[in-house]
Amino acid sequence: MSTDDLASFRTSPEAYDLLVGRYGPALAAALVERAGVAAGARVLDVGCGPGALTLALSHAVGEPALVASVDPSDGYARACRVRVPGADVRVGTAEALPFEAATFDAVFAQLVVNFMVDAAAGVAEMRRVARPGAVVAATVWDYAGQMRLLRAFWDAAIDVEGEPARALDEGRRMPFCSPGELGRLWHDAGLVEVEMGPVVVSATYRDFADLWAPLELGVAPSGAFCVSLPPARRAALRHRFAELLGSPDGPFQLQARAWAVLGRA
Ligand SMILES: C[S@@+](CC[C@H](N)C(=O)[O-])C[C@H]1O[C@@H](n2cnc3c(N)ncnc32)[C@H](O)[C@@H]1O
C-alpha cells in the first residue's frame, strides 16, 4: 500500500461508511455465509476498517468476545470498537499479527489484501494464526471490471484529467484484483482446497449528490484524488462521473462485484 493510500484510510469512519462502506455489510454477509462460520467459533477480521465484517462475524459466532480484529488506522479501530462492543479490536497490520499461532477457527480480510505492504507476508500471517483446517478467506473488488462505483469514478477521472488519473486508477495499479492472481497468492501461502468466485452486492443512493458527498471528504484513494483537484476541475469530474452513471435524477442502485478466495490452513 502506498503511504497516500494509507493516509486515505485515516479519514473519518463516517465518510468511509458512505463511500465503499455502503457495500460492506452485504459483502460481509456473503463472505461469512460462504465460509460457513459456526456459532462458538473464534474468528479474526484483518484490516477491519470501521467494522462491517467484525459485526457480521460477531452475529455469526453469537458472542463479540469470540471476535478479534486488527487495523493500522487508529480511528477505524476506535469506530470498530464502538460498533462491536466486546470484540478484541487492536491497532496493527496483517504483516505482523499480534496473536499466537493456531488461535482462530476462521481468518478473514475483506477488501484489504490489495492494500497490504507485503501481501505474501500478510497472508502467511493469516495462515499462521489459523488452526489447522481453519478457513482463510478474503475479498478484493473487481476494480478493473464490475465494481461500478469505482470503475465509473476512474473512467471519469481519466476522461477529465488524463495521464495523472490513469496512473492512479485502482483498476490498473491494484494487485490481486483478478481471480488468477488472488488464487495464486493463496496457493503460494500454502493454503489448500483453494476456491475462487465472484460476489455481487449492491448499494442504494438517494441521488447523485448522496454518492458524491463522501468523495469530497477525501476518503479512500478515489476521494484522495478528488480532493487533490482544484474546484473547477473537481466540478468537471463530478459532471463526467454523473454522465457515466447515466445522469441519475433521483434514487438509483449500483452493483459491485468482488472476487472471493477461500482456502484452508
Ligand atoms: C477498503 S478498507 C476495508 C475495511 C473493511 N475490511 C471493510 O470491509 O469495510 C481497507 C482497510 O485495510 C486497512 N489496511 C491497510 N493496510 C493494511 C495492512 N497492512 N494490514 C491490515 N490492514 C490494512 C486500512 O486501514 C483499511 O481499514
The ligand as an SDF file (V2000), in Angstrom:
LIG
                    3D

 27 29  0  0  0  0  0  0  0  0999 V2000
  -11.0790   -0.7780    1.8560 C   0  0  0  0  0  0  0  0  0  0  0  0
  -10.7720   -0.7960    3.5670 S   0  0  0  0  0  0  0  0  0  0  0  0
  -11.6590   -2.2490    4.1050 C   0  0  0  0  0  0  0  0  0  0  0  0
  -12.1350   -2.1460    5.5320 C   0  0  0  0  0  0  0  0  0  0  0  0
  -13.0700   -3.2580    5.9970 C   0  0  0  0  0  0  0  0  0  0  0  0
  -12.4470   -4.5550    5.9280 N   0  0  0  0  0  0  0  0  0  0  0  0
  -14.3540   -3.2400    5.2020 C   0  0  0  0  0  0  0  0  0  0  0  0
  -14.6380   -4.2060    4.5010 O   0  0  0  0  0  0  0  0  0  0  0  0
  -15.0860   -2.2440    5.2820 O   0  0  0  0  0  0  0  0  0  0  0  0
   -9.0950   -1.2930    3.6890 C   0  0  0  0  0  0  0  0  0  0  0  0
   -8.6250   -1.4040    5.1140 C   0  0  0  0  0  0  0  0  0  0  0  0
   -7.3470   -2.0450    5.1460 O   0  0  0  0  0  0  0  0  0  0  0  0
   -6.6000   -1.4550    6.1810 C   0  0  0  0  0  0  0  0  0  0  0  0
   -5.1800   -1.7890    5.9090 N   0  0  0  0  0  0  0  0  0  0  0  0
   -4.3080   -1.1450    5.1130 C   0  0  0  0  0  0  0  0  0  0  0  0
   -3.1050   -1.7400    5.1380 N   0  0  0  0  0  0  0  0  0  0  0  0
   -3.2190   -2.8080    5.9530 C   0  0  0  0  0  0  0  0  0  0  0  0
   -2.3160   -3.8160    6.4210 C   0  0  0  0  0  0  0  0  0  0  0  0
   -1.0420   -3.8490    6.0030 N   0  0  0  0  0  0  0  0  0  0  0  0
   -2.7590   -4.7280    7.2910 N   0  0  0  0  0  0  0  0  0  0  0  0
   -4.0600   -4.7000    7.7160 C   0  0  0  0  0  0  0  0  0  0  0  0
   -4.9470   -3.7650    7.3100 N   0  0  0  0  0  0  0  0  0  0  0  0
   -4.5450   -2.8320    6.4540 C   0  0  0  0  0  0  0  0  0  0  0  0
   -6.9460    0.0230    6.0710 C   0  0  0  0  0  0  0  0  0  0  0  0
   -6.6060    0.7580    7.2350 O   0  0  0  0  0  0  0  0  0  0  0  0
   -8.4470   -0.0660    5.8370 C   0  0  0  0  0  0  0  0  0  0  0  0
   -9.1910   -0.0760    7.0190 O   0  0  0  0  0  0  0  0  0  0  0  0
  1  2  1  0
  2  3  1  0
  2 10  1  0
  3  4  1  0
  4  5  1  0
  5  6  1  0
  5  7  1  0
  7  8  2  0
  7  9  1  0
 10 11  1  0
 11 12  1  0
 11 26  1  0
 12 13  1  0
 13 14  1  0
 13 24  1  0
 14 15  1  0
 14 23  1  0
 15 16  2  0
 16 17  1  0
 17 18  1  0
 17 23  2  0
 18 19  1  0
 18 20  2  0
 20 21  1  0
 21 22  2  0
 22 23  1  0
 24 25  1  0
 24 26  1  0
 26 27  1  0
M  CHG  2   2   1   9  -1
M  END
$$$$
